[in-house]
């Protein structure tokens, strides 16, 4: 199984507390996900629910041609105002391990994401990643970057 890695960095002109409050709330993920993915958190959380190790989050998402599917992730690690990790437990990937890192810098916060993912179906999955999936993952993160800029500036 081939594993792919995507690393992103973004500077956000807000304080570390505000950044952590926003990104550690599962419901805010919908605000930075492309609308054409029809992303909905189906877990019974409120807007003030914050992530914790062991937290299970379920979603409905339509990543391809409007076809809806269920996705489940677990928050496996949390270091307050430093990082958290979400890992897929059920969904479209053979592997999804997403690290979110936050660091106070002059003028705001530096956010770094490190995503390791793999596609199921062996050789067919490798081809699918080259043709479609890799581009979609990059598109999602590019949208997310722009959405964060719209929400917080820069």
C-alpha positions in Angstrom: 0.0 0.0 0.0 1.5 3.3 -1.1 1.3 6.1 1.4 1.1 9.7 0.3 2.1 12.8 2.4 0.8 16.3 2.1 2.3 19.1 4.2 0.8 22.6 4.4 1.7 25.7 6.4 -0.5 28.7 6.9 0.0 31.9 8.9 -3.2 33.2 10.6 -3.4 36.8 12.1 -5.1 35.7 15.3 -4.0 34.7 18.7 -3.2 31.1 19.7 -6.3 30.9 22.0 -8.7 32.0 19.2 -7.1 29.6 16.7 -7.2 26.7 19.1 -10.9 27.5 20.0 -11.8 27.5 16.3 -9.9 24.4 15.1 -10.6 22.3 18.2 -14.3 22.5 17.7 -15.5 19.7 15.3 -18.4 21.7 14.0 -16.1 24.3 12.5 -14.7 21.9 10.0 -17.8 22.4 7.8 -16.9 26.1 7.6 -13.6 25.3 5.9 -14.6 22.4 3.7 -15.6 22.9 0.0 -19.5 23.3 -0.3 -19.6 20.8 -3.2 -18.6 18.1 -0.8 -21.9 18.4 1.2 -20.0 18.0 4.4 -22.1 17.5 7.6 -21.0 16.5 11.1 -23.5 13.9 12.2 -22.2 13.4 15.7 -24.3 14.9 18.4 -21.9 17.8 19.4 -22.7 21.4 20.2 -20.7 24.4 19.0 -18.8 24.6 22.3 -17.7 20.9 22.3 -13.9 20.7 22.2 -11.8 17.8 21.0 -10.3 15.3 23.4 -8.3 12.1 23.0 -10.7 9.3 22.1 -13.4 11.5 20.6 -15.3 9.9 17.7 -16.6 12.3 15.1 -19.0 11.1 12.3 -19.7 12.9 9.1 -21.7 12.6 5.9 -19.6 13.7 2.9 -20.0 13.5 -0.9 -16.5 13.5 -2.2 -17.3 12.2 -5.7 -20.2 13.0 -8.1 -22.5 13.9 -5.2 -22.4 10.3 -3.9 -22.8 10.5 -0.1 -20.9 8.3 2.2 -20.2 8.0 5.9 -16.9 8.9 7.5 -15.7 8.4 11.0 -12.6 9.8 12.6 -11.1 9.5 16.1 -9.1 12.3 17.8 -6.2 10.2 18.9 -3.8 12.8 20.4 -4.4 16.3 21.8 -1.8 18.7 23.4 -3.7 21.8 24.4 -2.9 24.7 22.0 -0.1 22.7 20.4 -1.5 20.0 18.2 -4.2 17.3 17.7 -4.3 14.3 15.5 -7.4 12.8 13.7 -7.3 9.3 12.3 -10.0 7.7 10.1 -11.8 4.7 11.6 -14.3 4.2 8.8 -14.4 5.9 5.4 -13.0 6.2 1.9 -9.3 5.8 2.7 -7.2 2.8 3.6 -5.2 5.2 5.9 -5.9 8.8 7.0 -3.6 10.2 9.7 -3.9 14.0 9.9 -1.7 16.1 12.3 -2.7 19.7 13.1 0.1 21.8 14.7 -0.2 25.3 16.1 2.6 27.7 17.1 2.4 31.3 18.3 4.5 33.6 16.0 4.8 37.3 15.7 1.5 38.7 14.4 -0.5 35.5 14.9 -0.3 31.7 14.6 1.5 29.4 12.3 -0.6 26.3 11.5 1.1 23.2 10.0 -0.8 20.2 8.7 0.8 16.9 8.0 -1.4 14.4 6.3 -0.5 10.8 5.6 -3.1 8.9 3.5 -3.4 5.8 1.4 -6.0 4.6 -1.1 -7.4 1.1 -0.9 -7.4 -1.4 -3.9 -3.7 -1.7 -4.4 -2.5 -0.8 -7.9 -6.0 0.5 -8.9 -5.8 2.9 -5.8 -2.4 4.1 -6.9 -3.7 5.0 -10.4 -6.8 6.6 -8.8 -4.6 8.8 -6.7 -2.5 9.9 -9.7 -5.6 10.6 -11.8 -8.1 12.0 -9.3 -7.7 11.5 -5.5 -4.4 13.4 -5.0 -5.8 16.4 -7.0 -8.9 16.3 -4.9 -7.0 16.2 -1.6 -4.9 19.2 -2.7 -8.0 21.0 -3.8 -9.6 20.5 -0.4 -6.6 21.9 1.4 -6.3 24.8 -1.1 -10.0 25.6 -0.4 -9.4 25.3 3.3 -6.5 27.8 3.1 -8.7 30.4 1.3 -11.6 29.8 3.7 -9.3 30.5 6.7 -8.0 33.6 5.0 -11.6 34.8 4.5 -12.5 34.0 8.1 -9.4 35.5 9.8 -7.5 37.6 7.3 -4.1 37.6 5.5 
